[in-house]
Amino acid sequence: MVKRWLICGLLSAPLCVSGLPQASAYETAYQCVVKASKQLADDGTLETWDYYLDAEFFVDKATGRMNGKLKNHGLHGDPTVIDPGSNQQAFKVITVHEHEWHSVDYLNVKSFAEGYEKPFVFSSGTVVYSGTCKPY
């Protein structure tokens, strides 16, 4: 909440209509926290991988760019928003990294889920992260 009011002081008033914790059309990002992570094992199962637990990252809804502990952009690729999300569809972003070994990142935020916090899943290579995002 403090971050929102600090940012509101730097932005124009219409971008910060309310200090209440509710989603609005003015929120242009998600603030996300990793609650679980799994890595693909050689036997084809997903094994617990405690790397980045409780890590925080932000997602710009317009560009799909993730910043923080987890990122989906860099020298070899930029994200593409393939669905902006709605009350029926999830917010979806894909990034194709075109370097010598090629890789794909996929972010899905269940924007239509009930409640203020929205569940997400992010897949990068053979690692899958999940957690929740709040409108920001």
N, C-alpha and C positions, 0 to 999 in steps of 0.2 A: 504494500500500500504506500509506503514512504517513497519508494522508487517512482511510483506513478505520479505522486504529487510533485516530486522533484522535477520529473520530466515535464509535467503540466506547466510548471513555472517557466520552463524554457520554450514551450510550444504555445500556440494560440489557444485561447479558451475553447473554441469549438472542438478541438481534438481531445479535450478532457472534460466531457460533459458531466461525468459523475465520478465520485470517489468510491462508490459502492462496488463490491466485487461481482460485477455482472458483465456479460459480453455485450459489445455494441459494435455498430458498423464502423466506429472510429478507431477501434483497436486494429492495428495493422500487423501485429506480430503475435507469436506464441512464446511463452516462457516455459521451458520443459525441463523435467527432472527424470533421470534414468533410475528406475526402480529394480530392473532385472536385466541381465545380459547372458547370452548363451553363445557358444561357439560350436561349429560343426566339427564333430570328432571323426576320426578315420573310419569308425564303424557305422557312420551314417546317423548317429544320434546327436542331439543337441546337449552339450554338457555345460554346466554352470561355469561362467567366466566372470569373475568378480571385478574385472577392469571397468572403470568409469561408473561404478555404482554411486548414486547420489550426485553424479555430475550434472551440471546445468548447462543448457544451451538455449539460444533464441532462434526463432525462425521468422524471417520476413515473409509475410503472406503474399506480397506482390511478386517477389523474385524467387522465393523458395530457398534462399540462402540460409544455411545454418551457421551460427557463430557461437563460440564457447568451447567447451571440452570436445564436443562432436562437431565436425564440419563436413559439408558435402560439396565443397568447391575448392578450387586451387588452380595450379598451373595447367592441369590436364583436363579440366572439365568444369562446366557451370551447370547449375540445376535448371530444370524446366518444370514449371507448375503444370501438371496435366489435368488437375481438377481443383478449382478454388474452394471446394467444399460448400455445403449448404445444410439445410435441415434434413436432407435425405442422402447426401453423399459425403464421403470423407474428403479432406484436404489431402491431395496426393502430389508428390514431387519425385522426379527421377533425375539422376545425374549419371551421365556416361563419361567415365574418365578414359580418355584416349591416349594412353601411354603404351609402352611396349607390351604390357601384360593385360591391358584392358580390364576395367572393373565397372560395376554398376552399383549405385546407392539408390535406395528406395525409402521414402518417408511416407507414412500414412497416419494422419491425425483424424480420429473419429469425431469430426466436428459436430455431427448430429447427435452424439451421445447425450443423455440426460445429465444435468448438473453443470457446474462451473468448470471443473477440471475435465479435460478430454483425454482419453487414452491414446497413446501413440505406439507405433512400432517402426523401427528404423533398421534396415538391413544394409550392411556394408561389407562386401566380400563374403566371408564365411561367419560373420558375427551378426547377431540379432540383438538389438536393444529394445526395451519397452519401458513405459512409464506413463506419466501424465503431463499434459500441457495446460496452461492457463492463458486466456486471452491477455494480451499485453499492449 
